[in-house]
Amino acid sequence: MDKSKMAKIRNLFILLIIIGLIVVGGTKALLWYYTDKTAKDIQDTLPPGVFNYSGVSTSLQGSSSIDNITISYAGQSIKIEKIELKSKNIVELLGLIFKNWGSKIPNQIALRIQGITVHSTALLNNKQIADSFRYPFDIPCGKVKKIGLVEYMDIGYQTFVFDIDLAYQKISARRIKASFDLNTRNASKFSSSFYGDASLLNPMVASDQKKNAIPEFEMHWSEDVFTKKLYNYCAQKENKSLDQYIADLPPFSKKEIDQASVDLFGFTLNDEIVNAINEYIKNPKEFYIATKPKGPVTLEELKAMNEQVALELVHPSLRINGKNIPVEFKWTTSEQLAQNDPVNSVSKKPIIKSAERQLTPINQLNAKAFNKNIEVHMSSGVIYKGAFRKVEGGSLHMTIHKRLGSSDLALKTDVIRLVYILSDY
């Protein structure tokens, strides 16, 4: 190859590199411009001096942030290290910002508000806010009757610094995941994930059943440094060692926990959960709770069911300090608690039934559905009707009767939502 051709190829490569740098640099500059414009729009919308920032940052990986923010209002000042928006790639993020946030929501997007710094003394100036920061439990702490911001400052929390993460992900055309994480630095961590129907993004088109359905979710509390510091502080006020103070902490009675549970959900909890909660109060390492419903079901629908059927539908999980706790409960009302009705007696709530239909737990079908027809509702929405045979090896066996004969089915029990016993055959 002669020198002139080599020179042309070299010049072509140089030109391509220059064009690439211009495109990349221009894209990043465009993202920077619209991020800064968004920050200025926020600044112009609010009264003068309320919202200030030092600058903006962008990344070709698909992130954009407003940095070193100060929000001043009513004599109080809140500082934020950065507000950052992340998308799967820079093109999606640029499209979202460029269209003044009116474009289609990307398949994956995350918002991080990092380093929200709030001074405890500023919170004390507002009684309503100060009251909301009171410690929720009454624990022995010397002469202190109600633990609040003053005590928090005594144990080292002159400021609270929060990191908040919000994320959205489109899993499929009909399914989304949303998450919320809150990290209170040097205090505690909370993380949560919610899975649901895509119609949640537009509640106006969601059916009433989906609006009120119990979601599939996970919640996780961990790294509770704050409570440990508070116990150490109160132990000194009580003139006790930390170990002795924790050992002497009064446990919650079952009645107290039952009352709180009934007020919130309408049921009481079994003794093992109550004991695990009291262990957690003394040693708050980890608290994890989750549900995995087989399909859309509301709390009101569950309350009409036997507890075992409800558990099969919702699939709750509970883990406290690394130990999996069996979830059991009894439907109870506040009136029953007030009348001192036995909370561990057999529930008076019947399984949903009529003259022709009886909702039955899968593990009771072998005993109750012999020589009977059943109606099986699958998680996918498909419904099968036919003669029950048996439940064996993780499958429900039944016979479907057709005009030209019959066929046998084996349905996996982990994808069955409901089973009704219909009648004798």
C-alpha positions, 0 to 999 in steps of 0.5 A: 500500500503506497504512502498516499493511501496510508495517509488517507486511511489515517486521516479517516480514522482521525476524522472518525475519532474527532466526530466521535469526540464531538458527538460524545462531548456534545451529548454530555454538554446537552445533558449538562445544559438541560440539567442546569436549566431544570435547576434554574427553573426550580430556583425561579419557581420558588421565592428568592433565596429558597433554593440554591445550588453550586452546580450540576454534574453529568455522566455518559453512563446515564446520570445527571445531578444537581449538587450542593443544594441549600434550601432555606425556609422560615429561618431553617436551612436544609443542605443536600449533597446532591439530587441525582437522576439515573437511567439505563443510558444517556439517551433515555435520560436526555430524552426525559429531561429534554421534553420537560419530563413529559416523555415516556417513562424509561424502562429503568430509572432511579432517583437518589437524594444524597446527604440531606442534612437536618440540624436537630436544634432547627427541628426543636423550633417546630413543636409538631415536627419535634413531637414526630421525632419522639421515641415511640416506646416508653423505656426506663431512662432515669428522669426522662419521661419522653425521649426526644430530640434533646436526648438524641443530641445528647447521644451524638445526633446534633444532625441527622443525615439521610440518603433516599433512593427511589427506583422504578423498573419495568419488568414486563408489559404488565409488571413493574418493580418500585423500590424505596431505600432510606439510610439514616447515616450512623443510625439505621437502614430501611429498604423496601421493594414493591412489585405490581401491575403496570396499571399502578402507574395510571391508577385511573385505569386500574380495576378496584380489585387491583387498587386495593389488592395486597401487594407483593413486597419486601421490607427490611430494617437493619443496622440499627446503631441508633437504638444501641446508642440510646440504650447505652445512654439510658443505661447510664441514666439508670446507673446500670451496665448496658447488658443489665439494662437490656436484660431488665427492659420490660417486654411487650405483653401479648395484649399490647402487641395484639391490640396494635395488630388488631387496630392495624390489620384486624388479627392477633399474632401467635406467641412465637411472633410476639416472643421474636418481637420482644427479642428484637427490641432487646437486640435490634439487628434485623427485621424482614417481612415480605408477601408474595400473593398468588393473585389480586386479593384485598384485605376485606376478602381475606377477612372473610376467609379461614386463616389458613386459606388467607396464608396460602393466598398471601404467602407471608414471610417473617425473619427476625435477627436471622431467624425465620418465624412461622406466621400464624394469626387469628382474625379478631376484633377490638370488641373481642379483645375488650371482652377478653375472648380467648385469642388462641381459640379456633377462629369463628370465621368460616371458610368462604362457602355457599350451598354450592361452593366451598373455598378450601386450602390445598392441603385439605383437599385430599380429606375433603374433596374425595368424590367431589367436583372442584373449581381451580383458579390459576395465578394466570387467571385460567379456571379449570372445573372437573373431578378431583383426584388427589394432591400429590408430589406438589401437583393437584390431579383432576379430570376435566370432562368434555363433550367427547370424553375426558382428560386428566390434568396435573396442575402445579400447586405453587401456581394455583390461586384458589380451589373451590369444592363444588359438589358430589359427582 
